[in-house]
């Protein structure tokens, strides 16, 4: 991995965080390759399609005010034309009709490919752990 590649991938991650906080759907979609595989927190289990800025704007509209988004513990591994990152993400917002802000920490792995000389996200996997105590409830109360 060259330092230029790592710097660029870290910049893409920082741009993604800033775009989430700004509610900038176009900037988010612009970081992805035209066709991606995305395992997101929301259904379906697997999404294979171009990202849709309109759907992302509709999702942002479900909150009363801006979304707070944090990325921590980012690790970057890059080869010549394939790279991946893993990190912890925090999403915090006030849903429409609520007065209470929620905070959700989750895990994200991002795979990138160098396409036409620049890095683009081609796969993203987000997950939350679950309690293995028989309740099988999502562990939404965890914090780093």
Protein Blocks (a to p, Z undefined) as FASTA:
>chain_A
ZZklmmmmmmmmmmmmmmmmnopaklmmmmpcfbdcdddfbdcfbdcddddfklmmmmmm
mpgcjdddddehiacdddfkbccdddddddddddehiabdcddddddddddddeehiacd
fbdcddddddfehnopacfkbcZZ
